Amino acid sequence: MTEQVKDDLRERVAATLDMVRPSLQADGGDVELVDIVDGVVKVRLKGACHGCPMAAMTLQMGIERILRREVPEIQGVENVPDDEDG
């Protein structure tokens, strides 16, 4: 994958996360894009989302579903713990 393609993919993923962000922020949470590796988006759930029992459902049924719809190249989404980058 060329750098231009990677940059385009990252921009589209970031724009899609920006669409999701207001819903998360309304509940006191947020999401940070950490990396994209082999079609898997790595994010960090923050604020109220961090440690929330519903975080896994938010990640899979919310964030991943919307990302896969808006950016079809995405294969999945993983939450990255605070002490881990990419």
ChimeraX attribute file (.defattr): number of C-alpha atoms within 10 A of each C-alpha:
attribute: neighborCount
match mode: 1-to-1
recipient: residues
	/A:1	6
	/A:2	7
	/A:3	8
	/A:4	9
	/A:5	10
	/A:6	13
	/A:7	11
	/A:8	12
	/A:9	17
	/A:10	17
	/A:11	12
	/A:12	15
	/A:13	20
	/A:14	15
	/A:15	14
	/A:16	18
	/A:17	20
	/A:18	14
	/A:19	14
	/A:20	17
	/A:21	16
	/A:22	13
	/A:23	13
	/A:24	20
	/A:25	15
	/A:26	9
	/A:27	11
	/A:28	13
	/A:29	18
	/A:30	21
	/A:31	21
	/A:32	16
	/A:33	17
	/A:34	16
	/A:35	17
	/A:36	19
	/A:37	12
	/A:38	11
	/A:39	14
	/A:40	15
	/A:41	22
	/A:42	20
	/A:43	22
	/A:44	22
	/A:45	25
	/A:46	18
	/A:47	15
	/A:48	14
	/A:49	21
	/A:50	18
	/A:51	12
	/A:52	14
	/A:53	9
	/A:54	10
	/A:55	17
	/A:56	16
	/A:57	12
	/A:58	16
	/A:59	21
	/A:60	16
	/A:61	11
	/A:62	15
	/A:63	22
	/A:64	21
	/A:65	15
	/A:66	17
	/A:67	25
	/A:68	16
	/A:69	11
	/A:70	14
	/A:71	15
	/A:72	10
	/A:73	13
	/A:74	19
	/A:75	14
	/A:76	18
	/A:77	19
	/A:78	19
	/A:79	21
	/A:80	18
	/A:81	15
	/A:82	10
	/A:83	5
	/A:84	9
	/A:85	11
	/A:86	15
